[in-house]
């Protein structure tokens, strides 16, 4: 937000609050690498006369809306006049009231307007004047898929910024644009409370900080020189109803004192068949996963080596990633990332529904896989097969019945934009055109090398392709992730 001093001086306290909170949200989302989450923050002020909403638009512009008794917001021309026509406004405002107003506002907007609510209303606090302030996060379609995670993040953001708003500290443009919020602290606060709610059933459990520290220690604790790559699931009702659960006679509290014994027990779990089970903050046993896909039907933690671990969900895969001192959101809007991948690759005609279904099913491949979607799938399969770098097959439509068997071996699948597979086990070729990522494995880097090399026309012809890389730790990458060239 580039705001001149002259523009800033004309802003009311309400307008400054909206710009400050929106900018703070942007800083946090940048920190957690939430590239697919677009958010602005509206602020609702419950004045003695009724409810008034200030909404950030763009280019540092803030619109003002008066909310009538029936809950309908009406824009007025100038934010300098709070109620120029002395309209009757909505009274007796509460957090639930404002939530209903915004839900109604959303429902009455045109289909072409892509905004969706990502979070419930959060109470900021009360000014000395008696005016109460509430913040509302407005997200846009194609954002984060796990709304619960965002809700915790938004709550943490408001807790970190409420004093700045209420004490009217926004005196200069620098107060809005500077690093006025600590993104790392906000994300850590949200993560700790989310983990506490999952493991203890309450986000404010007094053990929450030690839980987070213990999981960090477990991620970096070796066992006989091997790194931790086990799983810790949270008990579900079905776990206790099956003989696949072996319970310990003495449950083990998840705390720093028990790191060594829990780390040892982690060797009982693996990436496919077994998982340690926790209940009410204690490790209670080991469970044999009955699902042929090797996935635990619940939530929990998966450790990915030294200092790395994820909070996962069976529905969305990895939803929050921890790497030493950084925390990030993962698997943001997989649908949108796939759509953008095709857009950036320049592939305009493809069976979107079928491709998205293939990607969704490929997530269940325990050891991971790579899918190359290209309009040259047939000719590329023949070329790679002739070079003894792929196993050619008779063209077959990929669906939920065939995806796991076709992707069961190492190498990439070659499919066309309509979901027809022409080769499996492909070893991708191509010379390096752009910088890779040494932190990622051979699967990821070979896939992006292939896409970049052929998209740049370095081979005999220019080939448009999208790579979908499914890792064994439940993360999914789509490449390209930005416009080529």
N, C-alpha and C positions, 0 to 999 in steps of 0.2 A: 504494500500500500504506500504510494508516494503522495504525501500530503504536505502542501506548503503551509507555512506558518499563518498566512493570511486565510487559507481555507480552514485551518484548524481553529483559529480564533472564532470563526462563525459557528462552530459546532456546539451544540448543547451537550450537557453531561450525558444525556441519554444516547445521543449519536456517538459520542466518544466511547461509551461503554460497549456499544454494538461493534464498532471497529476494533476495539481492543480485544474483545472476546473472540471475534472471528480470526484475527491475526494470531492470537494465542493458540487457537485450535489448529490453524495452518502450521504453526511451528511444531506442534506435537506430532501431527500427522507426517510431516517431513522427517522427523526424527525416527519414527517407527517404520519409515519407508512404505507408507500407505499410499502408494501412487494412484490407486484406483478409488480412493475415498475422497469425494469432493464435498466439503461441508462449509456452511456459513452458520452464524449464530444470530438468532433474533432475540430481542429482550422485551419482555412484557412487563410493563410498570402498572401496578395496581395503585392508582391514585385515589384520593378521597372521593373524587368525582366518578371514578370508574376505570376501566381497563383501556390502556393505550399500548400499542405494539410498535416497536422500532425495528425495521428490517433492512439489513445490508443488501444492496443491490449489486453494484459494480462501480469501479472507478471511484471508490471511497464515497459513493452516494448512499444515503440512508433514507428510506421511505418511512413515512409515519402512517399508522392505521388506527382509526378509532373503532372500538368493538361495541356494536349495538347490543341491547339487552337480549336479542335472539342469537347472539354469538357470531354475527356476521361482521368481518372486518371491512372497513371502508377507508380507502386512501384519501388523504387530504393533500392539498397542493404544497403546503409549506410546513416544515417541521418547526418553524419559529412560532406557529400558533397551535397550541395544544388542542383546542376545541373551538374553532372560529365561529361555528354556528350554534354553539351551546347544545350540541346533540346530547340526547340521553344515552348514557353509556352503561355497559354491563357492570353490575355491582356484586358485592359479596364474592369476591374472587378468591379462589383457592388453586392449588396446584392441579387438582383434578379438573377444575373449571377451564383452566388454560389449555390443558391437554385436549379437552373436548373441542375447544375453539379451533385449535390447530388441526385436529382430525377432520373437522367439518370443512375447514378452509381447504385442506388437501383434497377432500372428496369432490368439492365443487369446482376445482380447477380443470382446465381442458386436458384432454388426453395427451396433447402434444407437449405439455409442460412436464418435464421428467423428474420433478422432485418427489421424494418419499421421506417419511419420517424415520429417522434412525434411532432416536432416543426419546425417552419420556422427558417431561419438563423437569428442570432442576431449580430449586429455590436458591437464589444468591444470598438474599438477606434483606434487611430493612434499613433504610436511610434514616438519618436523624429527623428528617421531616415526616417520617411515618410512612413514606412510600415504600412498598415492597417490590422487589425485583426478582424476576424469574427468567432463566435462560432456556432457550429451546434450540436444539441442534437440528438444522435442516440439511438433510443429505440428498444426494441425487442418484438416480437409478444407475446401476452399474458399480455400486460401491461395495462396502464390506458385506460379506454373506452372513456373518455371525453377529447379529444385532446385540446379543448379550455382551460380547466383548466391547463393542463400541459404547454401550451404556456405562460400563465400568470406567472406560477411558474418559467419557464426558463428565461423569461425576467427579473423578479425580481432578479434571481440569478446573471445574468450578470451585472445588475446595482450595485449589492453589491460587485462584485469582479473585476470590470474593472480597478479600480485604482491599485490594487495589481499587475495585469498583466502588465499594461502599464508602471508603475513606476519601473518595474523590481525588485520587492521586494523579489523574490523567491531565497534567498541566501543559505538556508540550507534545509535538508530533513524535518525539523520540520515545515518550512514554508508551506510545502505541506500537511503534515499529521496532523498537529495540527488543533484545531478548528478555522480555518482561516475565517470562515463565520458564521454568526449568523442565524441559521435555522429559529428561531422564527420570526426574523425581516423580513427575505425573504418571509416566508409564509404569514405574515400579509400584507406585501406590495402587494403580488399577490392577496390575498383575497380582499383587499380594492379596487384595480383597477378592479377586476372582478365584484364585486358588483356594482361599479360605472358604468361600461359599461352596466350592465343589467338594473339598475334603471334610469340612466340618458342618456344612449346612448353614453357615452364617458368615457374612463377609467381615464381621468385626470380632471374630473369635480371638481371645487373647493370645492364642498360640500362632497366629497368622504369620508374624515376622519370622519366628523360628522355623516354621514350615518352609518358607521361601529359602531361608539360609541353608536348611538341611538338604533341600532338593539341589541347590547349587553345589553343595559339598559332595553329594552323591554323584553328580555329573562329572566331577573331576577326580573322584576317588578310584584308583586302579585296584584290580584284584589279581594277584599273581601276574603282574605286568600287563594285564589285559584291560582295555578301556571299557567303560560301562556302556553297553548297548542293549540293556534290558528294558522292560516295560512295567509300569505300575498302574493298574487299573483301579477305578473306584467301584466298589461293590454295587451291583444291581440286584433287584429281587430274584431274577432268574438264576443268579450265581448260587444262591443258597438252596435252590430247588433241584440241583443236579448232583450226581455223584462225581462229576468232573472237578469238583472243588475239594482240595485237601486243606483242612484248617489246622493251624498251629494251636497247640494247647495253651500257649501263652502269647497273646498278641503283642506286637512290638510297636511301641509308640514312635511316631515319626518325629524324631528330634535329633539334635546334634550329638548327643551322647551315644545314640544307636546307629550312627552312620556306618561304622565298620561292619556290624552284623547285618544291617539292611543291604549294604553293598555286596556282602557275601551271598545273601539270599537272591540278589539280582541274577546270579549265575543260573538260577533255576528257571528264569524266564528267557525267552528268545523272541526273535522277530516274527515267528509264524505260529507256533503251537501253544505256548504257555505264557502266562502273565501273572505277576504278583498282584494280589488283591488287597486293597486298603478299605477300611470301614471306620468312620468316625475318628480319623486321624491315626489309625493303627494299621500296621501290616498284619493281616489275619490269616493269610494262606496263599496257595498257588492254585491257579485255575487252568485247566486244559481247554483251549478254545475249540468249540465244536464246529464253528463255521469253516467250511472248506476253503474259504478265502484267507483264513488266518487272521481275521480281524476281530477285535474285541468289540462287542456290541454295547458300548458305553463310552465313558470318558476316562481320561487318565493322563499319565506322563510317559513319554518315550524318550529314552536317553540315546544320544547320537554320537557319543564319543566325548573326548576331554572337553569339559566346560560347556557342552551343548546339550540342550534338552528342549522338548516341545510339550505344550499342553495340547492334547488331541481330542477329537470327537469322532465317533464312528460315522457321523453324518457329514461332516465337512472336512475330515482329515485334520492336519495340523492347523491350529487356529492362533497360536501364540508361540513364538520361537525365542529361546533364550540362548545367548552366545556370550559367555564370559560376563561382561558388564553391560551388554546391550540386550534390549528386548524389542522384538518387532512383531508385527501382525503378518500372518502367512495365509496363503490361499484366499486372498481377497478376490472376490467376484471372479471365480474361474470362468464363468460364462462370458463375462465382459472381456477377460483377457484373451479368450479364444477368438472372440469376434474381432478384437483389435489386432490379433496376430494375422488374421486373414486380410484385414484392411491394410496393415502396414506391408504385407507381402504383395499386395496388389491382386489378390485372388478375389474377384467380385462375385463369381458364380460358384456356389457350393451348397450342399444339402446341410443347412445349419442344424436342423433338428437331429439328423443322423450323426453328424460329427460330434455334437455335444454329448449325445448318448454314448458314443464310443469312448470319449474322454472320461466320462463319468464311470464307465465300467472298467476302464484301464486302471483306475485308481486302486482297484482291488488286487492288482498283481503284486504279490508280496515282495518279489525281488526287484520290482520296478521294470520299466520298459521305455522305449522310444518309438514314437509314431511320426513318420514323415508324411505330410499331406501335400501332394503336388499334382498339378495338371499334366505332368510328364511321368506319372507313376508307372505306366506300362513300359515306356521306352527306357526309363531309368532302371526298372527292374531287370529288363533284358540286358542292359549294359553291365550292371553289377553282377548278374548271374554269369555272363560270359567271362567276366574277370575273376570268377570264382570268389566273389565277395557277397553273394546273397543266394538264398534258396528260392528259386522261382516256383510259383504255384499257379494252378489254374485260377483265373479270377473268381474271387468269392466275396460275397457281401459280408461285411463285418457287422456283427450284432452282439447282444449280451451273451449269446450262447457260444460264439466262436472267439471272442476277443481274448479270453484268458488262455485258451489253448494256442492261439496264433502268436501270442506274446510271451509264451512260456520259456522260449530259448533266448540266449543273448543276441543282441543285434536289434536293428530297427525293422519295423513294419513299413512297407511302402504302400500307401493307399491313395486313391484319387479323391477329388472333392465330393464325390458321391458315396464315399465309404466302401469302395471296392478295393480289395487287397490283391496285389500282384506278386509280392515277395515278402519273405520273413527272414529274420536273422541277418539282415543286411549290415555289412561293415561299411560305414559311410566314408567317402573320400573327399578330397578337396584340400587345397593349400590354404594356409592361414591368411585371411584378408584383414581381419580386425583383431584387436586384442581380446584374448580369452579371459578366463577367470581361473587362476591357479588354485583358488579355494574350492572349486568344484571339481568333480571327477571327470574321467574320460568320456562317460556317456554324454554329459552336458556339453563339454567342449567340442567333441567330434560332431555333435548335432548342429551347433551354431556355426562351426567351420563349414560344414556342408551347405547350410542355408546361405551363408554369406558368399561363399565361393561361387556357387552357381547363380545366385541373384545378381552378382556383379558381372556376370557374363565372362568369367575367366575360362570356362570350359568351351566346348564347341558351340554351345548356344546358351542363351539366358533362360534360366529356369526359376519359376516362382515356387516357393515352398514354405511350409510352416512346420516347425518342429514342436512336438509336445513331449516333454521329458518328465516321466513319472519316476520319482526316486523311491527307494525302499523305505525312506522315513516318512512317507505319506505326503511329501510336498510335490507340487506340479508346476513346472515352468513351461511357458509358452514363448516361442521365439519365431519371428522378431517381436520385440516388445516396444518398438518405436519405429517411426517412419524411416525407411531405408534411404540412403543417399544423403 
